[in-house]
Amino acid sequence: MKPILVATVALSALATSAHAEFSMTVLHTNDVHSRIEPISKYDSTCSAEDNTAGDCFGGMARVLTAINEARSENENVLLVDGGDQFQGTLFYTYYKGKAAAEFMNQMGYDAMTVGNHEFDDGPEVLRGFMDAVDFPVLMSNADVSGEPMLDGVLNKSTVVNVGGETIGLIGLTPEDTGELSSPGSNITFSDPIEAVRGEVERFEAQGINKIVVLSHSGYNVDLAVAEAVDGVDVIVGGHSNTFLSNVDDGAAGPYPTMVGDTAVVQAYAYTKYLGELQVTFDDDGNVISATGEPRLLDASVTEDDAVVTRVGELAGPLDEIRREVIGATTAPIDGDRGTCRATECEMGALVTTAMLERVADQGVQIAITNGGGLRASIDEGDITMGEVLTVLPFQNTLATFDLTGAGIVEALENGVSQVEDGGGRFPQIAGMRFTWDPAAEVGSRIVSVEVEGADGTFSAIDPDATYGVVSNNFMRGGGDGYAVFAEQGMNAYDYGPGLEVVVAEYLTEAGEYTPATEDRIMTAE
């Protein structure tokens, strides 16, 4: 089956008369990334003044209101999350998963899947979150039997009762989570299609014919799973932060995107939207209608007073840190996901320049960081430490090492290997420039690489020469597919200052920063 990109499927005219139809509303979030407070148009924390002025979106207080409104308007409601509640603001840095667990319990989630960032602090923190929530957390495409913290606790699937009907739920996480995060060596990840097929067959053997997959695997993987596996009715996605809509020209596709009879949905990220899908089944569990549209959680959605108060209490210990003004910018600094994972972006230029200047006196010539490590933009005017921490929330440290020119080219090939899927490994760089061909096969996309000399001129990289490189400790350890850093890096030191500290100090020294790009990354014509 090929994806049928239509917003609505209505198959009732083709169905034989069913004994009874069953309608269900699927409410869903994904990639919340610890946006406990309202967000700005740049997906970073919104100021109280802007929130009062009506310029903010999302946050837990609006999410709760929207969920309660949707429940009052619909019967048979299923509330689920597509993963990556963890990581992204000081709320996670300070509270780990505790704040997310508190609010998800209050909202009454029925289930969620594990996102790759749920492993950022290892299985122990994930287990603590699972112990704190009142709903199942799922992951089908992994073997956790060798991990004592998760064995027997983290299940592949579950069933829930909605309006008297049994609904089968299956979890998915990225197959490359071992590269993207820190799950440890005791967990192995596997193909999502085979994992889902196995759970669907198990459900069908039990007579369960209404099946929802909670997939933190990205929109393209979700379409592939829908095409390959019969019996899946709905896929609630995440990971790619895909916005689907029937009314917004900027959407990546319709909501839902139908692949045969399977409805695929996703609701961007950061609590800006609440996904709302209306799906109707016939008596045999076949989808006969699937319609919907994400709810935009803007100022028209009233914030729940009790949640506003509670968020304020939790924010107390964080405020002194994030209110500190560390610099200023003459214009917004673009750190948008769509830019930084596909081409040179202003935030990437800022961060890599700061990295390189910090260690240039050590003979380091090249800086490389992953576009996926840049999590927000910064608006014009004063820059606070809180904004820097929102951009760089992972507490990564500077890592320096030596690598051959050939190894650097290999690293860049990895960096441009997943652009079509919005892969976070896309390289932001300083001290060099490169040209790549998006139309070429993966592994053969780098056309040319030049290294900047001390005099500002560029010369072709020498495959046999050794260069000093600065990156972050996550990538230096092989994260985001940069295995060449771990396997071939020489004289490595992974314990430099925090990346957020380096950038903050660079901005402080700059005084007033003007964002720009410098043609460091070019595409072949």
Secondary structure, 3 states (H helix, E strand, C coil): CCEECCCCEECCCCCCCCCCCEEEEEEEECCCCCCCCCECCCCCECCHHHHHCCCCECCHHHHHHHHHHHHHHCCCEEEEECCCCCCCCHHHHHHCCHHHHHHHHHHCCCEEECCHHHHCCHHHHHHHHHHHCCCCEECCCEECCCCCCCCCCCECEEEEEECCEEEEEEEECCCCHHHHCCCCCCCEECCHHHHHHHHHHHHHHCCCCCEEEEECCCHHHHHHHHHHCCCCCEEEECCCCCEECCCCCCCCECCCEEECCEEEECECCCCCEEEEEEEEECCCCCEEEEEECCEECCCCCCCCHHHHHHHHHHHHHHHHHHHCEEEEECCCECCCHHHHCCCCCHHHHHHHHHHHHHHHHHCCCEEEEEHHHCCCCECCEEEEHHHHHHHCCCCCEEEEEEEEHHHHHHHHHHHCCCHHHCCCCCEEEECEEEEECCCCCCCCCEEEEEEECCCCCEEECCCCCEEEEEEEHHHHCCHHHCHHHHHHCEEEECCCCEHHHHHHHHHHHHCEECCCCCCCEEECC
